[in-house]
Amino acid sequence: MLKTIVEKSYLRINGVIVLTAFIIFMLFILFVLPNEAERSEKYYGDTPAPDSSLIYIGEDLYRMAEGFGAEGRAYYIRSRFTFDVIWPLAYGFFLWASIAYFGRALKHQIPRYVVLLPIIGVILDYLENTGASLVMFLYPERMPVIPSLVPLFTTSKWLIIGAGFLGLMALIVYRGVIVLSGKSDH
């Protein structure tokens, strides 16, 4: 199944899809994210949110829930199931399409499964959002396992997405070198 996803990713992608993904990604960065950050600051104040932290532990998640207050926790949950359902799709689509597009031309020289990084990152983002929302919803009640898993989802998400963007940059540079040297395989 993974091999099929990888192969179809490389076969079906084209410049129009990449450009569409880039435009969606940039619209989010320029317009949606600043508005969301402003609203989050209003509700959370100086308390960091789980998805904006790289490393934390389950106990920190409870401190965040306490710092948010009832209104902030309600907002956090609401935003995870509105804005934060669409945002991972936007960055994931851009990253997936771009890696597939630039990686397609280099398919014999790169690990082909790198195109799966954005998909894994989006799944981890959803797991993080679901687990953190559950903690916020049940606060001040404590629950087993989930608070310990959420930080792992967060850190893994950031590492996977970061690796995806680094991989994309490497693909773009490598493809540029190939084109400039006249050794294109197309």
PyMOL commands that set and color helices and strands:
alter all, ss='L'
color gray80, all
select helices_A, chain A and resi 2-12+15-44+50-52+58-80+83-104+112-138+146-181
alter helices_A, ss='H'
color red, helices_A
deselect
rebuild
show_as cartoon
